[in-house]
């Protein structure tokens, strides 16, 4: 109901989902809401990642802006550090693709995200592809932590 959406917006609600709500849509909305919390920046070793602004500290005093999908992938992998998140799970949670979809969009985004994170053994964080999915590995085996 558009009138209800206007009422919720006027009341300061940041999120309104229209019924029927699809599970993938709800998951994306929750992820966006959690990422938008102030002070929700994550520490990736010596670097910081702020999902709400999609800014990644470049390690040289500047920052790199991630695309919406790159930030969603990184935030998703940060939630379960060390766990290999299956490709299909990422496609479903980041893009809303249900079922088997033939696409290389995930691999393309991971390739670009790897370049922004830095490569090689000296990189503070690396995206590792294994077992049909991806996992985040931090230098020294640390876990991503809140940098409040």
Secondary structure, DSSP 8 states (H G I E B T S, - for coil): -HHHHHHHHHTT-S----SS--HHHHHHHHHHHHHTSTT--EEETTEEEETTTTEEE-SSS-EEE--HHHHHHHHHHHHTTT--EEHHHHIIIII---S-----HHHHHHHHHHHHH--STT-SEEEEEETTEEEEEEGGG---EE--
